[in-house]
């Protein structure tokens, strides 16, 4: 039995089932294909236990969010970040969904990560209730899971555990030579929301269902749906930037130019995340052996 499967069964309070899984040779890959009837046939008679097992592993069927390539450029004069140069990068077309979050979170639990938070009001809607710290740990875990270099460090080590409160987020550093998943910079987020070189201006009233309405470069939900965490500190030197909007906001705030921020340790029902990645090299070149957690 793999360590991931064992860890998840233990976390669900089902470690008594481990011998049965070992006896039948059930692995993580096999488990995601089993139906409720299959689980009953191997001796898991309790309906509640079967539901918990299937819910925990069903997320492994989730499809990873697709990244869009964004050409670089300079933000225009009508931006608060006017003149800021943005280098070419990649950003996810949609926010991280709850199933994708759970897949990486479960993998992380078996590989030295402590990731908490994350939920949604829909079956597979965009994730909310995740703070900035756990967003970073999740990005690192996803990078390691896919054989990429982790971006975020604490005192030189990969950031896998812990938080540093409302005003301690500068304890975490961004390893610029690493080519894993990360949060977008504030300028990157705005540039992508504008459509990159196309500089599209979204009418929020035309975005009643932003997750199904993409801009010219294929990005969904960039205005008037939820906020996304960004890497940047705001002018307080403690809070981290969030960009986007919220459906209850006034029209003027439903814009790719609206700037906001939140404490890095705060969990909110209106803040989610989408991931970014550098594209100075091809994805094949990003992959390097990653040291195992101690």
BAVEX-475721 format. One record per residue (C-alpha): residue number from 1; z, x, y. Coordinates in pm, whole numbers, padded with zeros to 5 digits, always signed. Example, Ala and Ser with C-alpha at 12.3 -4.5 7.8 and 13.67 -1.06 7.14 Angstrom:
BEGIN
<n->1 w->+00780 u->+01230 v->-00450>
<n->2 w->+00714 u->+01367 v->-00106>
This chain:
BEGIN
<n->1 w->+00000 u->+00000 v->+00000>
<n->2 w->-00089 u->+00125 v->+00345>
<n->3 w->+00175 u->+00200 v->+00603>
<n->4 w->+00026 u->-00059 v->+00842>
<n->5 w->+00061 u->-00343 v->+00590>
<n->6 w->+00415 u->-00241 v->+00499>
<n->7 w->+00518 u->-00217 v->+00864>
<n->8 w->+00381 u->-00562 v->+00947>
<n->9 w->+00547 u->-00729 v->+00647>
<n->10 w->+00878 u->-00571 v->+00747>
<n->11 w->+00837 u->-00677 v->+01111>
<n->12 w->+00767 u->-01035 v->+00995>
<n->13 w->+01083 u->-01033 v->+00781>
<n->14 w->+00876 u->-01044 v->+00463>
<n->15 w->+00958 u->-00707 v->+00308>
<n->16 w->+01064 u->-00884 v->-00014>
<n->17 w->+00694 u->-00950 v->-00072>
<n->18 w->+00603 u->-00580 v->-00070>
<n->19 w->+00647 u->-00533 v->-00451>
<n->20 w->+00419 u->-00832 v->-00513>
<n->21 w->+00149 u->-00688 v->-00286>
<n->22 w->+00178 u->-00351 v->-00460>
<n->23 w->+00157 u->-00517 v->-00802>
<n->24 w->-00167 u->-00693 v->-00713>
<n->25 w->-00314 u->-00393 v->-00530>
<n->26 w->-00350 u->-00583 v->-00202>
<n->27 w->-00443 u->-00364 v->+00096>
<n->28 w->-00503 u->-00445 v->+00463>
<n->29 w->-00878 u->-00479 v->+00405>
<n->30 w->-00830 u->-00714 v->+00112>
<n->31 w->-00567 u->-00925 v->+00283>
<n->32 w->-00791 u->-01034 v->+00571>
<n->33 w->-01030 u->-01190 v->+00316>
<n->34 w->-00766 u->-01392 v->+00130>
<n->35 w->-00732 u->-01768 v->+00181>
<n->36 w->-00413 u->-01971 v->+00173>
<n->37 w->-00494 u->-02068 v->-00186>
<n->38 w->-00541 u->-01703 v->-00282>
<n->39 w->-00195 u->-01616 v->-00149>
<n->40 w->-00043 u->-01906 v->-00341>
<n->41 w->-00210 u->-01791 v->-00663>
<n->42 w->-00050 u->-01445 v->-00640>
<n->43 w->+00293 u->-01606 v->-00623>
<n->44 w->+00365 u->-01665 v->-00253>
<n->45 w->+00473 u->-02026 v->-00295>
<n->46 w->+00642 u->-02071 v->+00043>
<n->47 w->+00395 u->-02230 v->+00285>
<n->48 w->+00572 u->-02085 v->+00588>
<n->49 w->+00544 u->-01730 v->+00450>
<n->50 w->+00174 u->-01778 v->+00379>
<n->51 w->+00114 u->-01900 v->+00735>
<n->52 w->+00299 u->-01604 v->+00885>
<n->53 w->+00105 u->-01355 v->+00673>
<n->54 w->-00232 u->-01509 v->+00756>
<n->55 w->-00153 u->-01532 v->+01127>
<n->56 w->-00046 u->-01167 v->+01137>
<n->57 w->-00364 u->-01043 v->+00971>
<n->58 w->-00624 u->-01293 v->+01082>
<n->59 w->-00650 u->-01101 v->+01408>
<n->60 w->-00800 u->-00808 v->+01217>
<n->61 w->-01125 u->-01008 v->+01203>
<n->62 w->-01146 u->-01005 v->+01582>
<n->63 w->-01445 u->-00842 v->+01745>
<n->64 w->-01373 u->-00570 v->+01998>
<n->65 w->-01464 u->-00637 v->+02359>
<n->66 w->-01806 u->-00499 v->+02451>
<n->67 w->-01830 u->-00238 v->+02726>
<n->68 w->-02094 u->-00253 v->+02999>
<n->69 w->-02228 u->+00060 v->+03165>
<n->70 w->-02198 u->+00062 v->+03544>
<n->71 w->-02400 u->+00296 v->+03763>
<n->72 w->-02213 u->+00484 v->+04034>
<n->73 w->-02237 u->+00435 v->+04408>
<n->74 w->-02046 u->+00397 v->+04734>
<n->75 w->-01854 u->+00082 v->+04831>
<n->76 w->-02008 u->-00087 v->+05139>
<n->77 w->-01868 u->-00141 v->+05487>
<n->78 w->-01732 u->-00491 v->+05416>
<n->79 w->-01490 u->-00350 v->+05158>
<n->80 w->-01132 u->-00240 v->+05232>
<n->81 w->-01233 u->+00067 v->+05031>
<n->82 w->-01550 u->+00126 v->+05232>
<n->83 w->-01703 u->+00467 v->+05169>
<n->84 w->-01519 u->+00520 v->+04843>
<n->85 w->-01749 u->+00682 v->+04588>
<n->86 w->-01748 u->+00544 v->+04235>
<n->87 w->-01877 u->+00761 v->+03952>
<n->88 w->-02068 u->+00602 v->+03660>
<n->89 w->-01830 u->+00446 v->+03409>
<n->90 w->-01796 u->+00173 v->+03146>
<n->91 w->-01587 u->-00143 v->+03169>
<n->92 w->-01528 u->-00431 v->+02928>
<n->93 w->-01739 u->-00738 v->+02987>
<n->94 w->-01442 u->-00965 v->+02923>
<n->95 w->-01067 u->-00931 v->+02941>
<n->96 w->-00880 u->-00818 v->+02633>
<n->97 w->-00815 u->-01123 v->+02416>
<n->98 w->-00501 u->-01199 v->+02221>
<n->99 w->-00658 u->-01126 v->+01882>
<n->100 w->-00783 u->-00785 v->+01988>
<n->101 w->-00444 u->-00714 v->+02144>
<n->102 w->-00262 u->-00800 v->+01820>
<n->103 w->-00495 u->-00587 v->+01606>
<n->104 w->-00422 u->-00275 v->+01813>
<n->105 w->-00055 u->-00365 v->+01859>
<n->106 w->-00005 u->-00393 v->+01481>
<n->107 w->-00189 u->-00067 v->+01421>
<n->108 w->+00025 u->+00098 v->+01688>
<n->109 w->+00348 u->-00021 v->+01525>
<n->110 w->+00250 u->+00173 v->+01214>
<n->111 w->+00159 u->+00485 v->+01413>
<n->112 w->+00453 u->+00550 v->+01642>
<n->113 w->+00383 u->+00305 v->+01926>
<n->114 w->+00622 u->+00057 v->+02083>
<n->115 w->+00404 u->-00210 v->+02245>
<n->116 w->+00554 u->-00540 v->+02354>
<n->117 w->+00439 u->-00851 v->+02538>
<n->118 w->+00107 u->-01026 v->+02538>
<n->119 w->+00030 u->-01391 v->+02483>
<n->120 w->-00222 u->-01656 v->+02579>
<n->121 w->-00238 u->-02030 v->+02630>
<n->122 w->-00556 u->-02052 v->+02419>
<n->123 w->-00623 u->-01967 v->+02055>
<n->124 w->-00832 u->-01667 v->+02150>
<n->125 w->-00817 u->-01667 v->+02527>
<n->126 w->-00767 u->-01374 v->+02762>
<n->127 w->-00431 u->-01203 v->+02723>
<n->128 w->-00158 u->-01237 v->+02987>
<n->129 w->+00217 u->-01156 v->+03003>
<n->130 w->+00156 u->-00784 v->+02960>
<n->131 w->+00300 u->-00534 v->+03205>
<n->132 w->+00132 u->-00217 v->+03331>
<n->133 w->+00327 u->+00013 v->+03099>
<n->134 w->+00232 u->-00175 v->+02784>
<n->135 w->-00128 u->-00200 v->+02900>
<n->136 w->-00138 u->+00182 v->+02911>
<n->137 w->+00026 u->+00220 v->+02571>
<n->138 w->-00222 u->-00030 v->+02428>
<n->139 w->-00515 u->+00167 v->+02572>
<n->140 w->-00381 u->+00483 v->+02410>
<n->141 w->-00330 u->+00309 v->+02076>
<n->142 w->-00682 u->+00169 v->+02081>
<n->143 w->-00818 u->+00515 v->+02157>
<n->144 w->-00628 u->+00673 v->+01867>
<n->145 w->-00723 u->+00389 v->+01634>
<n->146 w->-01093 u->+00458 v->+01706>
<n->147 w->-01062 u->+00836 v->+01686>
<n->148 w->-01087 u->+00892 v->+02062>
<n->149 w->-00868 u->+01105 v->+02285>
<n->150 w->-00577 u->+00921 v->+02444>
<n->151 w->-00582 u->+00918 v->+02823>
<n->152 w->-00220 u->+00871 v->+02927>
<n->153 w->+00057 u->+01129 v->+02889>
<n->154 w->+00429 u->+01166 v->+02955>
<n->155 w->+00542 u->+01527 v->+02998>
<n->156 w->+00228 u->+01642 v->+02821>
<n->157 w->+00268 u->+01416 v->+02516>
<n->158 w->+00068 u->+01104 v->+02435>
<n->159 w->+00235 u->+00801 v->+02591>
<n->160 w->+00348 u->+00582 v->+02300>
<n->161 w->+00699 u->+00463 v->+02386>
<n->162 w->+00927 u->+00367 v->+02671>
<n->163 w->+00902 u->+00240 v->+03027>
<n->164 w->+01017 u->+00380 v->+03359>
<n->165 w->+01117 u->+00076 v->+03560>
<n->166 w->+00985 u->-00071 v->+03881>
<n->167 w->+00948 u->+00257 v->+04069>
<n->168 w->+00907 u->+00520 v->+03796>
<n->169 w->+00546 u->+00474 v->+03691>
<n->170 w->+00444 u->+00813 v->+03831>
<n->171 w->+00615 u->+00963 v->+03526>
<n->172 w->+00290 u->+00880 v->+03348>
<n->173 w->-00011 u->+01101 v->+03409>
<n->174 w->-00380 u->+01047 v->+03350>
<n->175 w->-00542 u->+01324 v->+03145>
<n->176 w->-00879 u->+01331 v->+03323>
<n->177 w->-01050 u->+01536 v->+03050>
<n->178 w->-00970 u->+01274 v->+02784>
<n->179 w->-01241 u->+01023 v->+02701>
<n->180 w->-01047 u->+00730 v->+02564>
<n->181 w->-00981 u->+00377 v->+02685>
<n->182 w->-00803 u->+00336 v->+03016>
<n->183 w->-00742 u->+00092 v->+03299>
<n->184 w->-01010 u->+00085 v->+03568>
<n->185 w->-00951 u->+00238 v->+03906>
<n->186 w->-00924 u->-00017 v->+04184>
<n->187 w->-01252 u->+00102 v->+04335>
<n->188 w->-01423 u->+00085 v->+03995>
<n->189 w->-01303 u->-00270 v->+03945>
<n->190 w->-01438 u->-00385 v->+04282>
<n->191 w->-01767 u->-00200 v->+04240>
<n->192 w->-01819 u->-00362 v->+03899>
<n->193 w->-01721 u->-00707 v->+04031>
<n->194 w->-01981 u->-00669 v->+04305>
<n->195 w->-02243 u->-00595 v->+04043>
<n->196 w->-02257 u->-00220 v->+04097>
<n->197 w->-02574 u->-00118 v->+04275>
<n->198 w->-02676 u->-00484 v->+04293>
<n->199 w->-02375 u->-00562 v->+04518>
<n->200 w->-02370 u->-00927 v->+04418>
<n->201 w->-02138 u->-01156 v->+04616>
<n->202 w->-01980 u->-01420 v->+04392>
<n->203 w->-01912 u->-01770 v->+04523>
<n->204 w->-01570 u->-01857 v->+04375>
<n->205 w->-01652 u->-02230 v->+04377>
<n->206 w->-01933 u->-02159 v->+04134>
<n->207 w->-01688 u->-01992 v->+03894>
<n->208 w->-01495 u->-02289 v->+03757>
<n->209 w->-01503 u->-02129 v->+03412>
<n->210 w->-01523 u->-01758 v->+03494>
<n->211 w->-01490 u->-01639 v->+03134>
<n->212 w->-01831 u->-01791 v->+03059>
<n->213 w->-02003 u->-01698 v->+03385>
<n->214 w->-02117 u->-01338 v->+03405>
<n->215 w->-02244 u->-01144 v->+03702>
<n->216 w->-02567 u->-00943 v->+03698>
<n->217 w->-02421 u->-00663 v->+03486>
<n->218 w->-02266 u->-00900 v->+03235>
<n->219 w->-01902 u->-00901 v->+03348>
<n->220 w->-01713 u->-01230 v->+03307>
<n->221 w->-01417 u->-01370 v->+03498>
<n->222 w->-01411 u->-01121 v->+03784>
<n->223 w->-01323 u->-01378 v->+04052>
<n->224 w->-01084 u->-01669 v->+04055>
<n->225 w->-00953 u->-01665 v->+03698>
<n->226 w->-00687 u->-01397 v->+03643>
<n->227 w->-00584 u->-01064 v->+03784>
<n->228 w->-00653 u->-00737 v->+03601>
<n->229 w->-00422 u->-00436 v->+03603>
<n->230 w->-00567 u->-00123 v->+03767>
<n->231 w->-00444 u->+00236 v->+03756>
<n->232 w->-00381 u->+00285 v->+04130>
<n->233 w->-00053 u->+00289 v->+04319>
<n->234 w->-00041 u->+00068 v->+04627>
<n->235 w->+00090 u->+00169 v->+04970>
<n->236 w->+00454 u->+00123 v->+04859>
<n->237 w->+00418 u->+00414 v->+04618>
<n->238 w->+00579 u->+00205 v->+04343>
<n->239 w->+00369 u->-00102 v->+04266>
<n->240 w->+00038 u->-00085 v->+04081>
<n->241 w->-00279 u->-00254 v->+04196>
<n->242 w->-00409 u->-00575 v->+04042>
<n->243 w->-00752 u->-00709 v->+04125>
<n->244 w->-00919 u->-01044 v->+04071>
<n->245 w->-00776 u->-01382 v->+04161>
<n->246 w->-00592 u->-01686 v->+04036>
<n->247 w->-00722 u->-02041 v->+04016>
<n->248 w->-00438 u->-02171 v->+04239>
<n->249 w->-00523 u->-01926 v->+04516>
<n->250 w->-00685 u->-02017 v->+04845>
<n->251 w->-01062 u->-01970 v->+04866>
<n->252 w->-01026 u->-01647 v->+05067>
<n->253 w->-00827 u->-01490 v->+04785>
<n->254 w->-01081 u->-01576 v->+04515>
<n->255 w->-01290 u->-01273 v->+04593>
<n->256 w->-01376 u->-00936 v->+04448>
<n->257 w->-01242 u->-00788 v->+04774>
<n->258 w->-00893 u->-00939 v->+04749>
<n->259 w->-00631 u->-00668 v->+04694>
<n->260 w->-00292 u->-00734 v->+04538>
<n->261 w->-00024 u->-00541 v->+04351>
<n->262 w->+00272 u->-00599 v->+04119>
<n->263 w->+00568 u->-00402 v->+03983>
<n->264 w->+00453 u->-00202 v->+03680>
<n->265 w->+00734 u->-00344 v->+03466>
<n->266 w->+00659 u->-00709 v->+03548>
<n->267 w->+00521 u->-00962 v->+03299>
<n->268 w->+00308 u->-01234 v->+03455>
<n->269 w->+00113 u->-01531 v->+03330>
<n->270 w->-00168 u->-01455 v->+03576>
<n->271 w->-00225 u->-01084 v->+03502>
<n->272 w->-00430 u->-00954 v->+03210>
<n->273 w->-00636 u->-00642 v->+03153>
<n->274 w->-00982 u->-00514 v->+03085>
<n->275 w->-01049 u->-00158 v->+02974>
<n->276 w->-01266 u->+00114 v->+03121>
<n->277 w->-01401 u->+00445 v->+02994>
<n->278 w->-01574 u->+00750 v->+03138>
<n->279 w->-01937 u->+00804 v->+03043>
<n->280 w->-01991 u->+01171 v->+03127>
<n->281 w->-02063 u->+01221 v->+02756>
<n->282 w->-02190 u->+00993 v->+02482>
<n->283 w->-01939 u->+00799 v->+02274>
<n->284 w->-02017 u->+01024 v->+01977>
<n->285 w->-01912 u->+01326 v->+02180>
<n->286 w->-01583 u->+01160 v->+02282>
<n->287 w->-01452 u->+01168 v->+01928>
<n->288 w->-01215 u->+01451 v->+01847>
<n->289 w->-00928 u->+01488 v->+01600>
<n->290 w->-00607 u->+01339 v->+01738>
<n->291 w->-00264 u->+01479 v->+01653>
<n->292 w->-00053 u->+01242 v->+01447>
<n->293 w->+00263 u->+01102 v->+01614>
<n->294 w->+00582 u->+01279 v->+01521>
